[in-house]
Amino acid sequence: MKYLQIVEIKSALTELSKERLPIAYEIAKNIRICNNAIQEMTELSRTIFENFADKDEDGNFIKHQVGDDPNNMQLKISNSDALNQYQIEFVKLLDVEHDVHFVMIPKARIQTENLLADVLIPLIDVIIN
């Protein structure tokens, strides 16, 4: 399962979590599973970004001021070749298949609920079976 699909599933689960449903436990477990995958992805993307971010001669990161606030500093990729390479690596990262094992929810447990279809669509055949 690709990263963007995991984010979409988490969004749908978050919407479902606002309802009083008999499947609250399964929803919570699946949100945690999504969060773990998203956290892993965030760490990997940060590592890739840091590989290409601006550094001084000693290999230390150069922080750039954002806007007019001198306290708002962040890392940046100024070199266009490095930025292009970062974008290529980031797209590869988005394309990686993640082995995610969700807690399945039988559709019979939610069929009597009045749920919106757009919330259920990302979950059908992935979590709801």
LOKEBA-161223 format. One record per atom (N, C-alpha, C): residue in three letters; atom name; x, y, z. Coordinates in Angstrom, 3 decimals. Example, Ala and Ser with C-alpha at 12.3 -4.5 7.8 and 13.67 -1.06 7.14 Angstrom:
<pts>
<pt res="ALA" atom="N" east="13.190" north="-5.690" up="7.800"/>
<pt res="ALA" atom="CA" east="12.300" north="-4.500" up="7.800"/>
<pt res="ALA" atom="C" east="13.200" north="-3.300" up="7.800"/>
<pt res="SER" atom="N" east="12.850" north="-2.250" up="7.080"/>
<pt res="SER" atom="CA" east="13.670" north="-1.060" up="7.140"/>
<pt res="SER" atom="C" east="12.900" north="0.030" up="7.870"/>
</pts>
This chain:
<pts>
<pt res="MET" atom="N" east="0.842" north="-1.165" up="0.000"/>
<pt res="MET" atom="CA" east="0.000" north="0.000" up="0.000"/>
<pt res="MET" atom="C" east="0.894" north="1.236" up="0.000"/>
<pt res="LYS" atom="N" east="0.560" north="2.187" up="-0.852"/>
<pt res="LYS" atom="CA" east="1.355" north="3.401" up="-0.981"/>
<pt res="LYS" atom="C" east="0.998" north="4.410" up="0.106"/>
<pt res="TYR" atom="N" east="1.932" north="5.301" up="0.367"/>
<pt res="TYR" atom="CA" east="1.806" north="6.293" up="1.429"/>
<pt res="TYR" atom="C" east="0.525" north="7.119" up="1.303"/>
<pt res="LEU" atom="N" east="0.231" north="7.618" up="0.122"/>
<pt res="LEU" atom="CA" east="-0.944" north="8.471" up="-0.048"/>
<pt res="LEU" atom="C" east="-2.236" north="7.724" up="0.256"/>
<pt res="GLN" atom="N" east="-2.272" north="6.432" up="-0.020"/>
<pt res="GLN" atom="CA" east="-3.446" north="5.633" up="0.308"/>
<pt res="GLN" atom="C" east="-3.581" north="5.500" up="1.831"/>
<pt res="ILE" atom="N" east="-2.453" north="5.361" up="2.519"/>
<pt res="ILE" atom="CA" east="-2.482" north="5.269" up="3.983"/>
<pt res="ILE" atom="C" east="-3.020" north="6.568" up="4.575"/>
<pt res="VAL" atom="N" east="-2.584" north="7.704" up="4.033"/>
<pt res="VAL" atom="CA" east="-3.069" north="9.003" up="4.508"/>
<pt res="VAL" atom="C" east="-4.574" north="9.134" up="4.261"/>
<pt res="GLU" atom="N" east="-5.026" north="8.688" up="3.111"/>
<pt res="GLU" atom="CA" east="-6.454" north="8.733" up="2.783"/>
<pt res="GLU" atom="C" east="-7.262" north="7.844" up="3.735"/>
<pt res="ILE" atom="N" east="-6.744" north="6.677" up="4.040"/>
<pt res="ILE" atom="CA" east="-7.414" north="5.760" up="4.968"/>
<pt res="ILE" atom="C" east="-7.472" north="6.377" up="6.360"/>
<pt res="LYS" atom="N" east="-6.365" north="6.987" up="6.792"/>
<pt res="LYS" atom="CA" east="-6.359" north="7.625" up="8.114"/>
<pt res="LYS" atom="C" east="-7.391" north="8.743" up="8.176"/>
<pt res="SER" atom="N" east="-7.497" north="9.510" up="7.128"/>
<pt res="SER" atom="CA" east="-8.474" north="10.594" up="7.088"/>
<pt res="SER" atom="C" east="-9.891" north="10.045" up="7.222"/>
<pt res="ALA" atom="N" east="-10.192" north="8.980" up="6.507"/>
<pt res="ALA" atom="CA" east="-11.523" north="8.362" up="6.589"/>
<pt res="ALA" atom="C" east="-11.773" north="7.800" up="7.988"/>
<pt res="LEU" atom="N" east="-10.759" north="7.164" up="8.560"/>
<pt res="LEU" atom="CA" east="-10.906" north="6.618" up="9.910"/>
<pt res="LEU" atom="C" east="-11.114" north="7.727" up="10.935"/>
<pt res="THR" atom="N" east="-10.426" north="8.832" up="10.753"/>
<pt res="THR" atom="CA" east="-10.577" north="9.963" up="11.663"/>
<pt res="THR" atom="C" east="-12.005" north="10.503" up="11.614"/>
<pt res="GLU" atom="N" east="-12.565" north="10.577" up="10.407"/>
<pt res="GLU" atom="CA" east="-13.967" north="11.002" up="10.281"/>
<pt res="GLU" atom="C" east="-14.904" north="10.006" up="10.962"/>
<pt res="LEU" atom="N" east="-14.641" north="8.720" up="10.767"/>
<pt res="LEU" atom="CA" east="-15.472" north="7.695" up="11.414"/>
<pt res="LEU" atom="C" east="-15.351" north="7.758" up="12.932"/>
<pt res="SER" atom="N" east="-14.184" north="8.134" up="13.419"/>
<pt res="SER" atom="CA" east="-13.970" north="8.165" up="14.869"/>
<pt res="SER" atom="C" east="-14.824" north="9.214" up="15.562"/>
<pt res="LYS" atom="N" east="-15.373" north="10.136" up="14.803"/>
<pt res="LYS" atom="CA" east="-16.236" north="11.176" up="15.373"/>
<pt res="LYS" atom="C" east="-17.650" north="10.655" up="15.657"/>
<pt res="GLU" atom="N" east="-17.965" north="9.512" up="15.099"/>
<pt res="GLU" atom="CA" east="-19.286" north="8.900" up="15.276"/>
<pt res="GLU" atom="C" east="-19.247" north="7.950" up="16.476"/>
<pt res="ARG" atom="N" east="-20.391" north="7.731" up="17.075"/>
<pt res="ARG" atom="CA" east="-20.504" north="6.727" up="18.143"/>
<pt res="ARG" atom="C" east="-20.824" north="5.394" up="17.470"/>
<pt res="LEU" atom="N" east="-19.774" north="4.611" up="17.271"/>
<pt res="LEU" atom="CA" east="-19.937" north="3.351" up="16.554"/>
<pt res="LEU" atom="C" east="-19.477" north="2.182" up="17.418"/>
<pt res="PRO" atom="N" east="-20.047" north="1.006" up="17.174"/>
<pt res="PRO" atom="CA" east="-19.624" north="-0.170" up="17.930"/>
<pt res="PRO" atom="C" east="-18.235" north="-0.677" up="17.503"/>
<pt res="ILE" atom="N" east="-17.640" north="-0.025" up="16.539"/>
<pt res="ILE" atom="CA" east="-16.327" north="-0.452" up="16.045"/>
<pt res="ILE" atom="C" east="-15.238" north="0.549" up="16.451"/>
<pt res="ALA" atom="N" east="-15.460" north="1.292" up="17.532"/>
<pt res="ALA" atom="CA" east="-14.509" north="2.321" up="17.966"/>
<pt res="ALA" atom="C" east="-13.123" north="1.733" up="18.231"/>
<pt res="TYR" atom="N" east="-13.066" north="0.561" up="18.820"/>
<pt res="TYR" atom="CA" east="-11.780" north="-0.073" up="19.107"/>
<pt res="TYR" atom="C" east="-11.011" north="-0.350" up="17.813"/>
<pt res="GLU" atom="N" east="-11.668" north="-0.920" up="16.837"/>
<pt res="GLU" atom="CA" east="-11.017" north="-1.233" up="15.568"/>
<pt res="GLU" atom="C" east="-10.566" north="0.046" up="14.855"/>
<pt res="ILE" atom="N" east="-11.396" north="1.078" up="14.935"/>
<pt res="ILE" atom="CA" east="-11.025" north="2.360" up="14.322"/>
<pt res="ILE" atom="C" east="-9.767" north="2.904" up="14.988"/>
<pt res="ALA" atom="N" east="-9.744" north="2.889" up="16.318"/>
<pt res="ALA" atom="CA" east="-8.581" north="3.397" up="17.058"/>
<pt res="ALA" atom="C" east="-7.317" north="2.611" up="16.729"/>
<pt res="LYS" atom="N" east="-7.431" north="1.295" up="16.682"/>
<pt res="LYS" atom="CA" east="-6.264" north="0.458" up="16.338"/>
<pt res="LYS" atom="C" east="-5.760" north="0.773" up="14.933"/>
<pt res="ASN" atom="N" east="-6.671" north="0.942" up="13.995"/>
<pt res="ASN" atom="CA" east="-6.272" north="1.226" up="12.619"/>
<pt res="ASN" atom="C" east="-5.683" north="2.627" up="12.472"/>
<pt res="ILE" atom="N" east="-6.191" north="3.585" up="13.238"/>
<pt res="ILE" atom="CA" east="-5.579" north="4.921" up="13.218"/>
<pt res="ILE" atom="C" east="-4.147" north="4.834" up="13.731"/>
<pt res="ARG" atom="N" east="-3.934" north="4.067" up="14.766"/>
<pt res="ARG" atom="CA" east="-2.572" north="3.889" up="15.293"/>
<pt res="ARG" atom="C" east="-1.660" north="3.245" up="14.244"/>
<pt res="ILE" atom="N" east="-2.161" north="2.265" up="13.537"/>
<pt res="ILE" atom="CA" east="-1.378" north="1.607" up="12.479"/>
<pt res="ILE" atom="C" east="-1.022" north="2.628" up="11.396"/>
<pt res="CYS" atom="N" east="-1.988" north="3.457" up="11.007"/>
<pt res="CYS" atom="CA" east="-1.719" north="4.511" up="10.016"/>
<pt res="CYS" atom="C" east="-0.684" north="5.494" up="10.535"/>
<pt res="ASN" atom="N" east="-0.843" north="5.912" up="11.785"/>
<pt res="ASN" atom="CA" east="0.102" north="6.864" up="12.371"/>
<pt res="ASN" atom="C" east="1.522" north="6.325" up="12.371"/>
<pt res="ASN" atom="N" east="1.679" north="5.043" up="12.661"/>
<pt res="ASN" atom="CA" east="3.015" north="4.436" up="12.654"/>
<pt res="ASN" atom="C" east="3.621" north="4.481" up="11.251"/>
<pt res="ALA" atom="N" east="2.840" north="4.150" up="10.247"/>
<pt res="ALA" atom="CA" east="3.337" north="4.185" up="8.864"/>
<pt res="ALA" atom="C" east="3.654" north="5.621" up="8.436"/>
<pt res="ILE" atom="N" east="2.816" north="6.565" up="8.816"/>
<pt res="ILE" atom="CA" east="3.033" north="7.971" up="8.464"/>
<pt res="ILE" atom="C" east="4.277" north="8.504" up="9.169"/>
<pt res="GLN" atom="N" east="4.463" north="8.136" up="10.433"/>
<pt res="GLN" atom="CA" east="5.653" north="8.569" up="11.178"/>
<pt res="GLN" atom="C" east="6.921" north="8.030" up="10.531"/>
<pt res="GLU" atom="N" east="6.890" north="6.774" up="10.129"/>
<pt res="GLU" atom="CA" east="8.043" north="6.165" up="9.450"/>
<pt res="GLU" atom="C" east="8.359" north="6.923" up="8.161"/>
<pt res="MET" atom="N" east="7.323" north="7.238" up="7.415"/>
<pt res="MET" atom="CA" east="7.490" north="7.982" up="6.170"/>
<pt res="MET" atom="C" east="8.048" north="9.376" up="6.430"/>
<pt res="THR" atom="N" east="7.566" north="10.030" up="7.468"/>
<pt res="THR" atom="CA" east="8.039" north="11.365" up="7.820"/>
<pt res="THR" atom="C" east="9.525" north="11.335" up="8.148"/>
<pt res="GLU" atom="N" east="9.946" north="10.344" up="8.909"/>
<pt res="GLU" atom="CA" east="11.360" north="10.216" up="9.268"/>
<pt res="GLU" atom="C" east="12.227" north="9.947" up="8.039"/>
<pt res="LEU" atom="N" east="11.752" north="9.083" up="7.160"/>
<pt res="LEU" atom="CA" east="12.513" north="8.802" up="5.938"/>
<pt res="LEU" atom="C" east="12.612" north="10.036" up="5.039"/>
<pt res="SER" atom="N" east="11.518" north="10.776" up="4.905"/>
<pt res="SER" atom="CA" east="11.550" north="11.963" up="4.049"/>
<pt res="SER" atom="C" east="12.444" north="13.036" up="4.653"/>
<pt res="ARG" atom="N" east="12.460" north="13.153" up="5.992"/>
<pt res="ARG" atom="CA" east="13.355" north="14.110" up="6.643"/>
<pt res="ARG" atom="C" east="14.817" north="13.736" up="6.392"/>
<pt res="THR" atom="N" east="15.117" north="12.457" up="6.467"/>
<pt res="THR" atom="CA" east="16.486" north="11.990" up="6.211"/>
<pt res="THR" atom="C" east="16.903" north="12.306" up="4.778"/>
<pt res="ILE" atom="N" east="16.023" north="12.055" up="3.840"/>
<pt res="ILE" atom="CA" east="16.330" north="12.362" up="2.433"/>
<pt res="ILE" atom="C" east="16.534" north="13.863" up="2.262"/>
<pt res="PHE" atom="N" east="15.656" north="14.671" up="2.861"/>
<pt res="PHE" atom="CA" east="15.789" north="16.128" up="2.761"/>
<pt res="PHE" atom="C" east="17.131" north="16.582" up="3.329"/>
<pt res="GLU" atom="N" east="17.491" north="16.056" up="4.486"/>
<pt res="GLU" atom="CA" east="18.742" north="16.460" up="5.123"/>
<pt res="GLU" atom="C" east="19.960" north="16.064" up="4.293"/>
<pt res="ASN" atom="N" east="19.853" north="15.008" up="3.510"/>
<pt res="ASN" atom="CA" east="20.969" north="14.618" up="2.631"/>
<pt res="ASN" atom="C" east="21.252" north="15.684" up="1.583"/>
<pt res="PHE" atom="N" east="20.238" north="16.437" up="1.184"/>
<pt res="PHE" atom="CA" east="20.393" north="17.425" up="0.111"/>
<pt res="PHE" atom="C" east="20.360" north="18.877" up="0.610"/>
<pt res="ALA" atom="N" east="20.043" north="19.088" up="1.896"/>
<pt res="ALA" atom="CA" east="19.927" north="20.442" up="2.440"/>
<pt res="ALA" atom="C" east="21.283" north="21.153" up="2.415"/>
<pt res="ASP" atom="N" east="21.221" north="22.487" up="2.392"/>
<pt res="ASP" atom="CA" east="22.436" north="23.309" up="2.371"/>
<pt res="ASP" atom="C" east="23.275" north="23.054" up="3.621"/>
<pt res="LYS" atom="N" east="24.585" north="22.906" up="3.386"/>
<pt res="LYS" atom="CA" east="25.532" north="22.679" up="4.481"/>
<pt res="LYS" atom="C" east="26.744" north="23.585" up="4.263"/>
<pt res="ASP" atom="N" east="27.389" north="23.929" up="5.369"/>
<pt res="ASP" atom="CA" east="28.616" north="24.726" up="5.258"/>
<pt res="ASP" atom="C" east="29.797" north="23.805" up="4.964"/>
<pt res="GLU" atom="N" east="30.989" north="24.382" up="4.938"/>
<pt res="GLU" atom="CA" east="32.199" north="23.614" up="4.587"/>
<pt res="GLU" atom="C" east="32.495" north="22.496" up="5.573"/>
<pt res="ASP" atom="N" east="32.010" north="22.657" up="6.822"/>
<pt res="ASP" atom="CA" east="32.246" north="21.637" up="7.850"/>
<pt res="ASP" atom="C" east="31.164" north="20.570" up="7.878"/>
<pt res="GLY" atom="N" east="30.166" north="20.696" up="6.996"/>
<pt res="GLY" atom="CA" east="29.090" north="19.717" up="6.936"/>
<pt res="GLY" atom="C" east="27.932" north="20.016" up="7.867"/>
<pt res="ASN" atom="N" east="27.925" north="21.209" up="8.468"/>
<pt res="ASN" atom="CA" east="26.826" north="21.611" up="9.348"/>
<pt res="ASN" atom="C" east="25.716" north="22.245" up="8.510"/>
<pt res="PHE" atom="N" east="24.478" north="22.030" up="8.940"/>
<pt res="PHE" atom="CA" east="23.342" north="22.596" up="8.215"/>
<pt res="PHE" atom="C" east="23.361" north="24.118" up="8.278"/>
<pt res="ILE" atom="N" east="22.987" north="24.739" up="7.167"/>
<pt res="ILE" atom="CA" east="22.818" north="26.193" up="7.101"/>
<pt res="ILE" atom="C" east="21.321" north="26.458" up="7.235"/>
<pt res="LYS" atom="N" east="20.972" north="27.260" up="8.230"/>
<pt res="LYS" atom="CA" east="19.561" north="27.606" up="8.426"/>
<pt res="LYS" atom="C" east="19.297" north="28.949" up="7.776"/>
<pt res="HIS" atom="N" east="18.185" north="29.032" up="7.071"/>
<pt res="HIS" atom="CA" east="17.802" north="30.237" up="6.343"/>
<pt res="HIS" atom="C" east="16.591" north="30.871" up="7.023"/>
<pt res="GLN" atom="N" east="16.586" north="32.192" up="7.076"/>
<pt res="GLN" atom="CA" east="15.472" north="32.927" up="7.660"/>
<pt res="GLN" atom="C" east="14.258" north="32.845" up="6.739"/>
<pt res="VAL" atom="N" east="13.104" north="32.628" up="7.342"/>
<pt res="VAL" atom="CA" east="11.848" north="32.569" up="6.599"/>
<pt res="VAL" atom="C" east="11.071" north="33.846" up="6.892"/>
<pt res="GLY" atom="N" east="10.778" north="34.599" up="5.859"/>
<pt res="GLY" atom="CA" east="10.031" north="35.842" up="6.032"/>
<pt res="GLY" atom="C" east="10.837" north="36.895" up="6.767"/>
<pt res="ASP" atom="N" east="10.130" north="37.746" up="7.492"/>
<pt res="ASP" atom="CA" east="10.777" north="38.857" up="8.195"/>
<pt res="ASP" atom="C" east="11.185" north="38.512" up="9.621"/>
<pt res="ASP" atom="N" east="10.739" north="37.386" up="10.117"/>
<pt res="ASP" atom="CA" east="11.020" north="37.002" up="11.505"/>
<pt res="ASP" atom="C" east="12.402" north="36.360" up="11.608"/>
<pt res="PRO" atom="N" east="13.344" north="37.024" up="12.307"/>
<pt res="PRO" atom="CA" east="14.699" north="36.460" up="12.422"/>
<pt res="PRO" atom="C" east="14.748" north="35.188" up="13.269"/>
<pt res="ASN" atom="N" east="13.686" north="34.906" up="14.002"/>
<pt res="ASN" atom="CA" east="13.634" north="33.679" up="14.803"/>
<pt res="ASN" atom="C" east="13.060" north="32.497" up="14.041"/>
<pt res="ASN" atom="N" east="12.518" north="32.754" up="12.855"/>
<pt res="ASN" atom="CA" east="11.920" north="31.696" up="12.050"/>
<pt res="ASN" atom="C" east="12.958" north="31.214" up="11.036"/>
<pt res="MET" atom="N" east="13.700" north="30.202" up="11.437"/>
<pt res="MET" atom="CA" east="14.787" north="29.670" up="10.612"/>
<pt res="MET" atom="C" east="14.476" north="28.224" up="10.229"/>
<pt res="GLN" atom="N" east="14.865" north="27.860" up="9.017"/>
<pt res="GLN" atom="CA" east="14.662" north="26.474" up="8.597"/>
<pt res="GLN" atom="C" east="15.715" north="26.067" up="7.580"/>
<pt res="LEU" atom="N" east="15.808" north="24.763" up="7.395"/>
<pt res="LEU" atom="CA" east="16.727" north="24.227" up="6.397"/>
<pt res="LEU" atom="C" east="16.143" north="24.443" up="5.018"/>
<pt res="LYS" atom="N" east="17.026" north="24.452" up="4.028"/>
<pt res="LYS" atom="CA" east="16.593" north="24.726" up="2.663"/>
<pt res="LYS" atom="C" east="17.551" north="24.018" up="1.700"/>
<pt res="ILE" atom="N" east="17.047" north="23.722" up="0.522"/>
<pt res="ILE" atom="CA" east="17.886" north="23.193" up="-0.561"/>
<pt res="ILE" atom="C" east="17.971" north="24.293" up="-1.604"/>
<pt res="SER" atom="N" east="19.123" north="24.952" up="-1.684"/>
<pt res="SER" atom="CA" east="19.302" north="26.077" up="-2.604"/>
<pt res="SER" atom="C" east="19.801" north="25.641" up="-3.976"/>
<pt res="ASN" atom="N" east="20.622" north="24.606" up="-3.989"/>
<pt res="ASN" atom="CA" east="21.223" north="24.141" up="-5.234"/>
<pt res="ASN" atom="C" east="20.164" north="23.442" up="-6.086"/>
<pt res="SER" atom="N" east="19.981" north="23.904" up="-7.320"/>
<pt res="SER" atom="CA" east="18.919" north="23.346" up="-8.172"/>
<pt res="SER" atom="C" east="19.147" north="21.876" up="-8.499"/>
<pt res="ASP" atom="N" east="20.399" north="21.463" up="-8.688"/>
<pt res="ASP" atom="CA" east="20.673" north="20.043" up="-8.952"/>
<pt res="ASP" atom="C" east="20.318" north="19.185" up="-7.739"/>
<pt res="ALA" atom="N" east="20.678" north="19.686" up="-6.553"/>
<pt res="ALA" atom="CA" east="20.359" north="18.953" up="-5.324"/>
<pt res="ALA" atom="C" east="18.841" north="18.899" up="-5.121"/>
<pt res="LEU" atom="N" east="18.155" north="19.998" up="-5.436"/>
<pt res="LEU" atom="CA" east="16.707" north="20.039" up="-5.304"/>
<pt res="LEU" atom="C" east="16.043" north="19.040" up="-6.255"/>
<pt res="ASN" atom="N" east="16.525" north="18.992" up="-7.487"/>
<pt res="ASN" atom="CA" east="15.997" north="18.022" up="-8.460"/>
<pt res="ASN" atom="C" east="16.220" north="16.593" up="-7.985"/>
<pt res="GLN" atom="N" east="17.403" north="16.313" up="-7.459"/>
<pt res="GLN" atom="CA" east="17.715" north="14.970" up="-6.976"/>
<pt res="GLN" atom="C" east="16.842" north="14.624" up="-5.762"/>
<pt res="TYR" atom="N" east="16.653" north="15.608" up="-4.874"/>
<pt res="TYR" atom="CA" east="15.774" north="15.396" up="-3.724"/>
<pt res="TYR" atom="C" east="14.357" north="15.049" up="-4.193"/>
<pt res="GLN" atom="N" east="13.846" north="15.790" up="-5.165"/>
<pt res="GLN" atom="CA" east="12.494" north="15.543" up="-5.668"/>
<pt res="GLN" atom="C" east="12.367" north="14.148" up="-6.270"/>
<pt res="ILE" atom="N" east="13.391" north="13.715" up="-6.978"/>
<pt res="ILE" atom="CA" east="13.392" north="12.356" up="-7.548"/>
<pt res="ILE" atom="C" east="13.341" north="11.319" up="-6.430"/>
<pt res="GLU" atom="N" east="14.180" north="11.507" up="-5.409"/>
<pt res="GLU" atom="CA" east="14.212" north="10.564" up="-4.290"/>
<pt res="GLU" atom="C" east="12.900" north="10.572" up="-3.510"/>
<pt res="PHE" atom="N" east="12.316" north="11.765" up="-3.349"/>
<pt res="PHE" atom="CA" east="11.061" north="11.872" up="-2.613"/>
<pt res="PHE" atom="C" east="9.929" north="11.162" up="-3.359"/>
<pt res="VAL" atom="N" east="9.876" north="11.318" up="-4.665"/>
<pt res="VAL" atom="CA" east="8.851" north="10.640" up="-5.470"/>
<pt res="VAL" atom="C" east="9.032" north="9.122" up="-5.365"/>
<pt res="LYS" atom="N" east="10.273" north="8.661" up="-5.374"/>
<pt res="LYS" atom="CA" east="10.525" north="7.226" up="-5.191"/>
<pt res="LYS" atom="C" east="9.996" north="6.762" up="-3.843"/>
<pt res="LEU" atom="N" east="10.204" north="7.580" up="-2.818"/>
<pt res="LEU" atom="CA" east="9.734" north="7.244" up="-1.479"/>
<pt res="LEU" atom="C" east="8.207" north="7.150" up="-1.441"/>
<pt res="LEU" atom="N" east="7.536" north="8.064" up="-2.115"/>
<pt res="LEU" atom="CA" east="6.070" north="8.024" up="-2.168"/>
<pt res="LEU" atom="C" east="5.562" north="6.783" up="-2.880"/>
<pt res="ASP" atom="N" east="6.373" north="6.234" up="-3.764"/>
<pt res="ASP" atom="CA" east="5.966" north="5.091" up="-4.576"/>
<pt res="ASP" atom="C" east="6.240" north="3.742" up="-3.894"/>
<pt res="VAL" atom="N" east="6.910" north="3.763" up="-2.755"/>
<pt res="VAL" atom="CA" east="7.248" north="2.527" up="-2.055"/>
<pt res="VAL" atom="C" east="5.977" north="1.882" up="-1.510"/>
<pt res="GLU" atom="N" east="5.902" north="0.580" up="-1.647"/>
<pt res="GLU" atom="CA" east="4.780" north="-0.187" up="-1.101"/>
<pt res="GLU" atom="C" east="5.068" north="-0.494" up="0.370"/>
<pt res="HIS" atom="N" east="4.123" north="-0.135" up="1.246"/>
<pt res="HIS" atom="CA" east="4.244" north="-0.409" up="2.674"/>
<pt res="HIS" atom="C" east="3.415" north="-1.639" up="3.007"/>
<pt res="ASP" atom="N" east="3.974" north="-2.499" up="3.818"/>
<pt res="ASP" atom="CA" east="3.288" north="-3.704" up="4.252"/>
<pt res="ASP" atom="C" east="2.497" north="-3.365" up="5.511"/>
<pt res="VAL" atom="N" east="1.231" north="-3.040" up="5.339"/>
<pt res="VAL" atom="CA" east="0.384" north="-2.598" up="6.440"/>
<pt res="VAL" atom="C" east="-0.692" north="-3.660" up="6.677"/>
<pt res="HIS" atom="N" east="-0.840" north="-4.041" up="7.934"/>
<pt res="HIS" atom="CA" east="-1.840" north="-5.048" up="8.296"/>
<pt res="HIS" atom="C" east="-2.870" north="-4.407" up="9.217"/>
<pt res="PHE" atom="N" east="-4.018" north="-4.092" up="8.656"/>
<pt res="PHE" atom="CA" east="-5.073" north="-3.438" up="9.406"/>
<pt res="PHE" atom="C" east="-5.923" north="-4.455" up="10.158"/>
<pt res="VAL" atom="N" east="-6.600" north="-3.960" up="11.191"/>
<pt res="VAL" atom="CA" east="-7.600" north="-4.752" up="11.899"/>
<pt res="VAL" atom="C" east="-8.860" north="-4.687" up="11.035"/>
<pt res="MET" atom="N" east="-9.294" north="-5.827" up="10.561"/>
<pt res="MET" atom="CA" east="-10.441" north="-5.873" up="9.649"/>
<pt res="MET" atom="C" east="-11.750" north="-5.657" up="10.411"/>
<pt res="ILE" atom="N" east="-12.699" north="-5.035" up="9.718"/>
<pt res="ILE" atom="CA" east="-14.014" north="-4.764" up="10.284"/>
<pt res="ILE" atom="C" east="-15.053" north="-5.409" up="9.364"/>
<pt res="PRO" atom="N" east="-15.814" north="-6.363" up="9.874"/>
<pt res="PRO" atom="CA" east="-16.854" north="-6.977" up="9.044"/>
<pt res="PRO" atom="C" east="-17.932" north="-5.945" up="8.711"/>
<pt res="LYS" atom="N" east="-18.345" north="-5.903" up="7.459"/>
<pt res="LYS" atom="CA" east="-19.338" north="-4.903" up="7.040"/>
<pt res="LYS" atom="C" east="-20.655" north="-5.065" up="7.788"/>
<pt res="ALA" atom="N" east="-20.930" north="-6.244" up="8.258"/>
<pt res="ALA" atom="CA" east="-22.168" north="-6.480" up="9.004"/>
<pt res="ALA" atom="C" east="-22.218" north="-5.635" up="10.279"/>
<pt res="ARG" atom="N" east="-21.065" north="-5.268" up="10.817"/>
<pt res="ARG" atom="CA" east="-21.035" north="-4.480" up="12.060"/>
<pt res="ARG" atom="C" east="-21.339" north="-3.009" up="11.832"/>
<pt res="ILE" atom="N" east="-21.346" north="-2.558" up="10.564"/>
<pt res="ILE" atom="CA" east="-21.619" north="-1.138" up="10.317"/>
<pt res="ILE" atom="C" east="-22.769" north="-0.908" up="9.334"/>
<pt res="GLN" atom="N" east="-23.342" north="-1.961" up="8.806"/>
<pt res="GLN" atom="CA" east="-24.398" north="-1.814" up="7.808"/>
<pt res="GLN" atom="C" east="-25.610" north="-1.073" up="8.330"/>
<pt res="THR" atom="N" east="-25.891" north="-1.162" up="9.612"/>
<pt res="THR" atom="CA" east="-27.061" north="-0.496" up="10.164"/>
<pt res="THR" atom="C" east="-26.803" north="0.972" up="10.509"/>
<pt res="GLU" atom="N" east="-25.558" north="1.394" up="10.401"/>
<pt res="GLU" atom="CA" east="-25.189" north="2.776" up="10.722"/>
<pt res="GLU" atom="C" east="-25.434" north="3.681" up="9.522"/>
<pt res="ASN" atom="N" east="-25.732" north="4.927" up="9.779"/>
<pt res="ASN" atom="CA" east="-25.908" north="5.922" up="8.716"/>
<pt res="ASN" atom="C" east="-24.581" north="6.628" up="8.485"/>
<pt res="LEU" atom="N" east="-23.745" north="6.053" up="7.635"/>
<pt res="LEU" atom="CA" east="-22.418" north="6.597" up="7.372"/>
<pt res="LEU" atom="C" east="-22.353" north="7.136" up="5.955"/>
<pt res="LEU" atom="N" east="-21.572" north="8.165" up="5.782"/>
<pt res="LEU" atom="CA" east="-21.409" north="8.757" up="4.447"/>
<pt res="LEU" atom="C" east="-20.539" north="7.871" up="3.574"/>
<pt res="ALA" atom="N" east="-20.934" north="7.747" up="2.335"/>
<pt res="ALA" atom="CA" east="-20.209" north="6.888" up="1.393"/>
<pt res="ALA" atom="C" east="-18.785" north="7.364" up="1.174"/>
<pt res="ASP" atom="N" east="-18.553" north="8.695" up="1.113"/>
<pt res="ASP" atom="CA" east="-17.200" north="9.176" up="0.834"/>
<pt res="ASP" atom="C" east="-16.226" north="8.846" up="1.958"/>
<pt res="VAL" atom="N" east="-16.737" north="8.596" up="3.163"/>
<pt res="VAL" atom="CA" east="-15.880" north="8.158" up="4.261"/>
<pt res="VAL" atom="C" east="-15.567" north="6.674" up="4.117"/>
<pt res="LEU" atom="N" east="-16.529" north="5.914" up="3.636"/>
<pt res="LEU" atom="CA" east="-16.366" north="4.465" up="3.544"/>
<pt res="LEU" atom="C" east="-15.563" north="4.008" up="2.335"/>
<pt res="ILE" atom="N" east="-15.607" north="4.770" up="1.259"/>
<pt res="ILE" atom="CA" east="-14.962" north="4.339" up="0.006"/>
<pt res="ILE" atom="C" east="-13.503" north="3.934" up="0.186"/>
<pt res="PRO" atom="N" east="-12.648" north="4.739" up="0.858"/>
<pt res="PRO" atom="CA" east="-11.240" north="4.320" up="0.993"/>
<pt res="PRO" atom="C" east="-11.056" north="3.081" up="1.867"/>
<pt res="LEU" atom="N" east="-12.084" north="2.731" up="2.646"/>
<pt res="LEU" atom="CA" east="-11.958" north="1.624" up="3.596"/>
<pt res="LEU" atom="C" east="-12.466" north="0.289" up="3.059"/>
<pt res="ILE" atom="N" east="-13.302" north="0.352" up="2.035"/>
<pt res="ILE" atom="CA" east="-13.890" north="-0.868" up="1.489"/>
<pt res="ILE" atom="C" east="-12.804" north="-1.765" up="0.907"/>
<pt res="ASP" atom="N" east="-12.857" north="-3.017" up="1.270"/>
<pt res="ASP" atom="CA" east="-11.926" north="-4.061" up="0.831"/>
<pt res="ASP" atom="C" east="-10.508" north="-3.876" up="1.369"/>
<pt res="VAL" atom="N" east="-10.269" north="-2.822" up="2.145"/>
<pt res="VAL" atom="CA" east="-8.964" north="-2.644" up="2.785"/>
<pt res="VAL" atom="C" east="-9.108" north="-2.908" up="4.278"/>
<pt res="ILE" atom="N" east="-10.119" north="-2.307" up="4.873"/>
<pt res="ILE" atom="CA" east="-10.397" north="-2.496" up="6.291"/>
<pt res="ILE" atom="C" east="-11.774" north="-3.113" up="6.485"/>
<pt res="ILE" atom="N" east="-12.724" north="-2.667" up="5.698"/>
<pt res="ILE" atom="CA" east="-14.086" north="-3.186" up="5.799"/>
<pt res="ILE" atom="C" east="-14.250" north="-4.292" up="4.751"/>
<pt res="ASN" atom="N" east="-14.619" north="-5.477" up="5.231"/>
<pt res="ASN" atom="CA" east="-14.803" north="-6.603" up="4.294"/>
<pt res="ASN" atom="C" east="-16.106" north="-7.309" up="4.525"/>
</pts>
